[in-house]
Amino acid sequence: MQNTPIRSAQIVTLALAAGLALFLGVTVFFRLTQEPLGNAQQVDALAIVVPVVFAGAAVSCVLLRRKLVEAARQDRETNMELARQELLPGELLRVTIIGAALAEGPGLLACVTILLGGPWFLVAFPIVSIGWIASLIPTRDRVEALLRESH
């Protein structure tokens, strides 16, 4: 896989976080100003599904991260040099993009559930998802630290 500039991965992850934040804002606005769009039975089921999907996404992200970071550490010296050149090794690009997508999904589901009339506590899920995505934004220092760590 071709190495990507760290800046490109930062833009993609920031776009995912910004899109989710904007969708959350629109969701809250519509929910405060209009009637819910769904019926109570469907919404009650979705309110249970959101935390389950969130937990599944988190576990998937941890497992994926462990596997791909270990692969990146196999060629630590080359990947450290790439990081010094502001390039992101392929394995770490996949961790970033797939991890951000896994984080965004449950946040979007929570927003849709809120739009349908779901409980307000679900607002916490998109907020946590935005923080999760932000934690995945690569920087040169983060990439180097990740490659230096040993497990």
C-alpha positions in Angstrom: 0.0 0.0 0.0 1.2 3.5 -0.9 2.3 5.7 2.0 0.0 8.7 2.6 0.8 12.1 3.9 -0.2 12.4 7.6 -2.0 15.6 6.6 -4.4 13.7 4.3 -5.3 11.3 7.1 -5.9 14.3 9.4 -8.2 15.9 6.9 -10.3 12.7 6.5 -10.6 12.1 10.2 -11.5 15.7 10.9 -14.1 15.6 8.2 -15.7 12.5 9.7 -15.8 14.2 13.2 -17.1 17.5 11.8 -19.8 15.7 9.7 -21.0 13.8 12.8 -20.9 17.0 14.9 -23.0 18.8 12.3 -25.5 16.0 12.0 -25.8 15.9 15.8 -26.5 19.7 15.8 -29.2 19.3 13.1 -30.6 16.3 15.0 -30.9 18.3 18.2 -32.4 21.3 16.4 -35.1 19.2 14.7 -35.9 17.2 17.8 -36.3 20.4 19.8 -38.5 22.2 17.2 -40.5 19.3 15.7 -42.3 16.1 16.6 -40.4 12.8 16.6 -40.5 11.0 13.3 -40.9 7.4 14.5 -43.2 5.4 16.7 -42.5 4.4 20.3 -42.0 0.6 19.8 -39.3 1.0 17.1 -37.5 3.7 18.9 -37.4 1.7 22.2 -35.7 -1.2 20.3 -33.2 1.2 18.7 -32.4 2.7 22.1 -31.1 -0.7 23.2 -29.4 -1.4 19.9 -27.2 1.8 19.9 -25.1 0.8 23.0 -24.7 -2.7 21.7 -23.5 -1.4 18.3 -21.2 1.0 20.0 -19.7 -1.7 22.2 -19.2 -4.0 19.1 -17.6 -1.2 17.2 -15.2 -0.5 20.1 -14.2 -4.1 20.4 -13.7 -4.4 16.6 -11.5 -1.2 16.6 -9.3 -2.5 19.5 -8.8 -5.8 17.8 -8.1 -4.2 14.4 -5.7 -1.7 16.0 -3.8 -4.3 17.8 -3.3 -6.4 14.7 -2.3 -3.5 12.3 -0.1 -1.7 14.8 1.8 -4.9 15.4 2.2 -5.3 11.7 3.5 -1.7 11.5 6.0 -2.4 14.3 7.5 -5.4 12.3 9.2 -2.8 10.1 9.7 -0.2 12.8 12.8 1.5 11.4 11.3 2.0 7.9 8.0 3.2 9.3 9.8 5.6 11.8 11.6 7.1 8.8 8.3 7.5 7.0 6.9 9.3 10.0 9.8 11.7 10.1 9.0 12.5 6.4 5.4 13.2 7.5 4.1 10.1 5.8 1.7 7.5 7.3 2.6 3.8 6.8 -0.2 1.9 5.2 -1.1 -0.2 8.3 -1.5 3.0 10.4 -3.6 4.6 7.7 -6.0 1.7 7.7 -6.1 1.8 11.5 -7.0 5.5 11.3 -9.6 5.4 8.6 -11.3 2.2 9.6 -11.2 3.1 13.3 -12.8 6.5 12.5 -15.5 4.8 10.4 -16.2 2.3 13.2 -16.5 5.2 15.6 -18.7 7.3 13.4 -21.3 4.5 12.7 -22.7 4.2 16.2 -22.8 8.0 16.5 -24.8 8.3 13.3 -27.2 5.5 14.5 -27.7 7.4 17.8 -28.5 10.6 15.9 -31.1 8.8 13.7 -32.6 7.2 16.8 -32.9 10.6 18.5 -34.5 12.0 15.3 -37.1 9.2 15.5 -37.9 10.1 19.1 -35.3 8.2 21.0 -34.3 9.2 24.5 -32.0 12.1 25.0 -29.3 10.1 26.8 -28.4 8.9 23.3 -26.8 12.3 22.7 -23.8 11.0 24.6 -23.0 8.4 21.9 -22.3 10.9 19.1 -20.3 13.1 21.5 -18.2 10.1 22.6 -17.8 9.1 18.9 -16.5 12.5 18.1 -14.0 12.2 20.9 -13.1 8.8 19.7 -12.5 10.0 16.2 -10.4 12.9 17.5 -8.2 10.4 19.5 -7.4 8.7 16.2 -6.2 11.8 14.4 -2.6 11.0 13.5 0.2 13.4 14.1 3.9 12.8 13.6 4.5 12.5 17.4 1.6 10.1 17.9 2.8 7.9 15.0 6.3 7.8 16.3 5.1 7.0 19.9 2.9 4.2 18.6 5.7 2.7 16.7 8.1 3.0 19.6 5.8 1.2 22.1 6.4 -2.5 22.5 4.0 -5.1 23.7 
